[in-house]
Amino acid sequence: MKKILETINKIFGGRGIDKKFPFLLWLFKYVFAMTQRDLPITVKTGYGKKLIVSARDAGLGLMLRTRGEYEPLLTDYLQSKVKRGDTVVDIGANVGYFTKQLAGLAGKKGKVIGFEPSDTNWKYLAKNIAGFSNVIIEKIALGDSKGIQKFSEDRANPGENGLSKSGELQVETTTMDNWMKAKRIKNINLIKIDVEGAEVMVLKGAKDMIRNQKKIVVICECNPEALQKLGYTTTDLIKSLQSCGLKVDEIMDERLKMKCNYSTKKLNMMLDESAYVTLIAKGGYAK
């Protein structure tokens, strides 16, 4: 059964099945979750390192097992963008795929800060960044306020864990502005945000920090379905980026293997075909 499921994912994974046939995606994930155990396995990444994931992970873990890569456009972009000595923030660190990549790129003189509230992801994240002295990870969710919020976990794809209006779990939340102020961190070069629809909330709570940077890149997932579950739209997300003093510059579509300059027309065209895209926004207006 394991080999059959892996073969199915290798053939159909990343081809927009989740957008066109959501029931088939749900069925695949359900069967996968019921037939796999939450045991650690080691896989290769798209940037030459190894990563520990759950054998039951039908998202990032399964993509790496069957295709040997995960979000290659974003992976390559980070390889070319992050420099030695940079301070970067990974909001929604998952099991540490990008956190580990960023740690290697920033080097010993740089700093990587990862935020991940999920118990399921945390145990793998901690293992994957072990040995990196330049990484700080916090088991807390970032949002637009400090407190406690409902949280949902996806048994088959822990990459889809996130804040929820109806979640049975609860997690501690704070804002990026408050956390950075408490830690006396003033300068950030790049922020990656992938929080399953809570991106608008994160940006509201990070506005001061972002606007006070001389130069910054913010990479943000745009998933209309996930946004809608928390009461937001794609337009809300674009406005939130702009309210932080950012200009949305580029769009990445991993399924279409396409990267282009941003326009509303191009964004809507891509989202007609794909469940999500990645937005790259740039700012730097502080004196």
C-alpha positions in Angstrom: 0.0 0.0 0.0 2.9 2.4 0.9 4.5 1.9 -2.5 1.2 2.4 -4.3 0.4 5.6 -2.5 3.9 6.9 -3.2 3.6 6.1 -6.9 0.2 7.9 -7.1 1.8 11.0 -5.5 4.7 10.9 -7.8 2.4 10.8 -10.9 -0.2 13.3 -9.7 1.4 15.4 -6.9 1.8 19.0 -7.8 -0.5 18.8 -10.8 -3.4 20.8 -9.4 -5.5 17.8 -8.3 -6.2 19.6 -5.0 -7.7 22.5 -7.0 -9.7 20.5 -9.5 -10.7 17.5 -7.5 -10.6 18.3 -3.8 -12.4 15.1 -2.8 -9.7 13.0 -4.4 -7.1 14.9 -2.4 -9.0 14.4 0.8 -9.5 10.6 0.1 -5.8 10.2 -0.7 -4.7 12.0 2.5 -7.2 10.0 4.6 -6.0 6.6 3.2 -2.4 7.7 3.6 -2.9 8.8 7.2 -4.7 5.6 8.1 -1.9 3.3 6.6 1.2 5.1 7.9 2.6 5.5 11.4 4.1 8.7 12.8 7.7 7.5 12.7 10.8 9.5 11.8 12.4 8.9 8.4 15.3 10.7 6.7 14.9 12.3 3.2 17.0 14.4 0.9 16.2 18.0 0.3 16.4 20.2 -2.8 19.3 22.1 -1.4 21.6 19.1 -0.7 20.9 18.5 3.0 19.0 15.7 4.8 15.7 16.3 6.7 13.9 14.2 9.3 10.1 13.9 8.6 7.2 11.8 9.6 6.5 8.7 7.5 2.9 9.8 7.8 3.5 13.3 6.3 1.5 13.4 3.0 2.6 16.9 2.2 6.3 18.1 2.3 7.5 14.7 3.5 5.9 12.7 0.7 7.0 15.2 -1.9 10.6 14.8 -0.9 10.3 11.0 -0.8 8.8 10.7 -4.2 10.2 13.7 -6.1 13.3 14.7 -4.2 12.3 18.4 -4.1 9.8 20.7 -2.5 8.8 24.1 -3.8 11.9 24.3 -6.0 11.2 27.9 -7.2 11.2 29.2 -3.7 14.1 27.0 -2.7 16.2 28.4 -5.6 15.1 31.9 -4.8 16.3 31.7 -1.2 19.6 30.2 -2.4 20.3 33.3 -4.5 18.8 35.9 -2.1 20.0 35.1 1.5 23.6 36.1 2.2 26.0 35.4 5.0 25.3 37.5 8.1 21.6 38.0 7.2 18.8 37.9 9.8 15.9 35.9 8.5 12.5 34.9 10.0 10.6 31.7 9.1 7.0 32.1 10.3 5.3 28.7 10.0 8.5 26.8 10.1 6.8 23.4 9.8 9.4 20.6 10.3 12.3 23.0 9.3 12.8 22.4 5.5 13.3 26.2 4.9 14.6 26.9 8.4 17.5 24.5 7.8 18.2 25.9 4.4 18.2 29.5 5.7 20.5 28.5 8.6 23.1 27.3 6.1 22.8 30.3 3.9 22.9 32.9 6.8 26.0 31.3 8.3 27.4 31.6 11.8 27.4 35.4 11.7 23.7 35.4 10.6 20.6 34.5 12.5 17.4 32.5 11.7 14.3 32.7 13.9 11.6 30.1 13.3 8.1 30.1 14.7 6.1 26.9 14.9 3.2 26.3 17.4 2.3 22.7 16.3 3.3 19.9 18.6 3.4 17.5 15.6 5.8 19.7 13.7 7.9 20.9 16.6 9.4 17.5 17.5 10.8 17.2 13.9 11.7 20.9 13.7 13.8 20.6 16.8 15.7 17.6 15.4 16.3 19.2 12.1 17.9 22.3 13.4 19.9 20.6 16.1 23.5 21.7 15.9 22.8 25.1 14.4 24.0 27.7 16.8 22.5 30.5 14.6 18.9 29.3 14.9 16.3 30.2 17.4 12.9 28.4 17.4 9.9 29.5 19.3 6.9 27.2 20.0 4.3 30.0 19.5 2.0 31.3 16.8 2.4 34.8 15.4 -0.7 36.8 14.8 -2.3 40.2 15.4 -2.6 40.0 19.2 -1.2 38.3 22.3 -3.3 35.6 23.8 -4.7 32.1 23.2 -6.3 31.1 19.9 -7.9 28.0 18.5 -5.7 25.7 16.4 -6.4 22.8 14.0 -4.0 20.0 13.0 -4.2 17.9 9.8 -3.3 14.3 10.6 -2.0 13.5 7.1 -0.4 16.8 6.2 1.1 18.7 9.2 2.0 21.5 6.8 -1.6 22.5 6.9 -1.8 22.9 10.6 -2.9 26.4 11.6 -5.0 28.9 13.4 -8.7 28.1 13.1 -12.1 29.4 14.1 -13.3 26.0 15.0 -10.1 24.1 16.1 -10.2 21.8 19.1 -6.6 22.7 20.1 -5.3 26.0 21.6 -2.0 27.7 21.1 -0.3 30.7 22.5 0.0 33.7 20.2 1.9 37.0 20.1 2.8 39.6 17.5 6.1 39.8 15.7 6.4 43.4 16.8 6.1 42.4 20.5 8.4 39.4 20.2 11.2 41.3 18.3 11.0 44.3 20.7 11.3 41.9 23.7 14.4 40.3 22.2 15.8 43.7 21.1 16.1 42.6 17.5 15.9 45.6 15.2 17.2 44.5 11.8 15.7 41.8 9.5 16.6 41.1 5.9 14.0 38.6 4.9 10.7 37.1 6.3 9.0 34.0 5.0 5.3 33.6 6.0 3.3 30.4 5.4 0.6 30.1 8.1 -2.4 28.6 6.3 -4.6 31.7 5.9 -3.4 33.6 8.9 -0.9 35.7 6.8 -3.1 38.8 7.2 -3.0 38.5 11.0 0.8 38.0 11.0 1.3 41.1 8.9 -1.0 43.2 11.1 1.2 42.3 14.0 4.5 42.9 12.2 3.7 46.3 10.6 6.0 48.4 12.8 9.0 46.0 12.4 8.6 45.8 8.7 8.2 49.5 8.1 11.3 50.3 10.2 13.6 48.3 7.9 15.9 50.0 5.4 15.6 47.0 3.1 13.5 43.9 3.4 12.0 41.0 1.4 8.8 39.4 2.6 7.8 36.1 1.1 4.2 35.2 1.7 1.9 32.3 0.7 -1.4 33.3 -0.9 -4.0 30.5 -0.6 -7.5 31.8 -1.1 -9.3 28.8 0.5 -7.1 29.0 3.6 -7.6 32.8 3.8 -11.4 32.4 3.5 -11.5 30.0 6.4 -10.3 32.8 8.7 -12.5 35.4 7.1 -10.0 37.0 4.7 -9.6 37.4 0.9 -6.7 37.6 -1.5 -7.4 41.4 -1.7 -7.1 41.6 2.1 -3.7 40.0 1.9 -2.4 42.4 -0.8 -3.6 45.4 1.2 -1.9 44.0 4.3 1.4 43.8 2.5 1.0 47.3 1.2 0.0 48.7 4.6 3.4 47.5 5.8 5.1 49.7 3.2 5.8 46.8 0.9 5.5 46.6 -2.9 4.3 43.2 -4.2 6.9 42.6 -6.8 6.7 39.0 -8.0 4.5 35.9 -8.1 5.7 32.3 -8.0 3.5 29.4 -9.0 5.2 26.1 -8.1 2.6 24.0 -10.0 3.0 26.0 -13.2 6.7 26.3 -12.6 6.3 30.0 -13.3 7.7 33.2 -11.8 6.6 36.6 -13.1 6.2 40.2 -12.2 3.1 40.9 -10.1 -0.2 42.2 -11.4 -3.8 41.5 -10.2 -4.6 39.9 -13.6 -1.6 37.5 -13.4 -2.4 36.7 -9.8 -6.0 35.8 -10.6 -5.0 33.8 -13.7 -2.6 31.7 -11.6 -5.1 31.1 -8.8 -7.6 29.9 -11.4 -5.2 27.0 -12.0 -3.4 26.5 -8.7 -4.5 26.2 -5.1 -1.9 28.7 -3.9 0.9 30.9 -5.1 3.9 32.6 -3.4 4.1 36.4 -3.3 7.4 38.3 -3.1 7.1 41.8 -1.6 9.9 44.3 -1.1 10.3 47.3 1.1 12.8 49.6 2.6 11.6 53.1 3.4 13.1 53.8 6.9 15.9 56.3 6.9 
